[in-house]
Every structure is written in C-alpha cells, then in structure tokens.
Amino acid sequence: MESCSTIGFVKATIQARLDEETQAALDRLVRRHGLKPSEVVRQGIRLVAKQAEEIEPIEIIGLGKYDSGLTDLSTNKKHMKGFGSHPRIKGKPPRKKGIGR
C-alpha cells in the first residue's frame, strides 16, 4: 500500500476528467490553501456527502403506498372491466351548474 501523509494508508485511487472551469477552480484552491490536489478532492467529497445527508429525499406522494395484491394488474384485461365508464370519459359533457340549483 502507498503511504499518504494526510490519511495514513491510501485505500483507493480515482481518476477524473475535469473541464477547464473545474481544473481552474482546483488550481486556485491548491495555490490559495497550499493543499495537494488530492486533498482538495477529498475535502470536496466530504462536503458533498455532508450536504447530501442534510437534504430530505424527494418523495412522490402515493408511490409504493398501495398494493392491490394483484401481480398482473397492468397486463390482465379482466381487471380493466368498467375502467373509463364515467359519463365524462364517454364524450358526454358535464352537467352545467346554474344559479339556484
């Protein structure tokens, strides 16, 4: 194993392609703070991980909440009997609500 002064023994290495803007930001951080590029990357990963833990995951209301118990609900036509039989769906206009009704 390779020794690293900042974290003891290196457990893994990564390679990343950086666009010009990101490379310039990395260079600025290295010069400004006197860090090695690998330390800037490690600190960046830690910051992103910390922020990700603080953000609530997006929840889609109702997703995965209801179980019909039918394993073939989307493929078996018998489950579709009567589906779409509401008058509005069959082309009939909705009843108008007038004043005093």
C-alpha positions in Angstrom: 0.0 0.0 0.0 1.1 3.5 -0.7 1.6 5.9 2.2 -0.2 9.2 2.3 0.6 11.9 4.8 -2.9 13.2 5.1 -4.9 10.0 5.7 -2.4 7.3 6.6 -2.7 4.4 4.1 -4.4 5.1 0.8 -7.3 2.7 0.3 -8.4 3.7 -3.2 -7.5 5.9 -6.1 -9.7 7.6 -8.6 -9.2 9.3 -11.9 -11.4 12.1 -13.1 -11.7 14.2 -16.2 -12.0 17.9 -15.4 -13.4 20.5 -17.7 -11.4 23.8 -17.9 -13.5 25.6 -15.4 -13.2 22.8 -12.8 -9.5 22.4 -13.4 -9.0 26.2 -12.9 -11.0 26.0 -9.6 -8.8 23.1 -8.4 -5.7 25.0 -9.3 -6.9 28.1 -7.4 -7.7 26.1 -4.3 -4.3 24.4 -4.4 -2.5 27.7 -4.7 -4.7 29.6 -2.2 -4.7 27.0 0.5 -1.4 25.2 -0.1 -3.1 21.8 -0.4 -2.3 18.9 -2.7 -5.0 18.3 -5.4 -5.9 15.0 -3.8 -6.6 16.7 -0.5 -8.9 19.3 -2.2 -10.8 16.4 -3.9 -11.1 14.5 -0.6 -12.4 17.6 1.2 -14.8 18.3 -1.7 -16.2 14.8 -1.5 -16.7 15.1 2.3 -18.6 18.4 1.8 -20.9 17.0 -0.9 -21.5 13.9 1.3 -22.4 16.1 4.3 -24.8 18.2 2.2 -26.4 15.1 0.7 -27.2 13.8 4.2 -28.9 17.1 5.2 -31.2 17.1 2.2 -34.5 15.3 2.5 -35.0 12.8 -0.2 -37.8 13.6 -2.7 -40.9 11.6 -2.0 -43.6 11.1 -4.6 -46.9 11.1 -2.8 -48.6 7.7 -3.1 -45.7 5.9 -4.7 -45.3 2.4 -3.3 -48.0 3.0 -0.7 -50.9 1.0 -2.2 -50.7 -2.7 -3.0 -53.7 -4.2 -4.8 -52.3 -7.7 -4.3 -52.7 -8.4 -8.0 -49.5 -9.3 -9.7 -51.0 -9.0 -13.2 -52.9 -5.7 -12.7 -51.3 -4.0 -15.7 -51.5 -6.9 -18.1 -54.7 -8.8 -17.4 -57.7 -7.3 -19.3 -60.3 -8.6 -16.9 -59.0 -6.0 -14.3 -59.9 -3.2 -16.8 -63.6 -4.1 -17.0 -65.6 -0.9 -16.4 -62.5 1.3 -16.5 -63.3 4.6 -18.2 -67.0 4.1 -18.0 -67.7 7.5 -16.4 -70.0 9.7 -18.5 -67.4 12.4 -19.0 -65.0 10.0 -20.4 -67.5 8.6 -22.9 -67.8 12.0 -24.5 -70.9 13.4 -22.6 -70.4 16.9 -21.5 -70.6 17.5 -17.7 -73.8 18.8 -16.3 -73.9 22.6 -16.0 -74.4 24.0 -12.6 -76.7 27.0 -12.8 -77.6 29.6 -10.2 -80.2 28.3 -7.7 -79.6 24.6 -8.4 
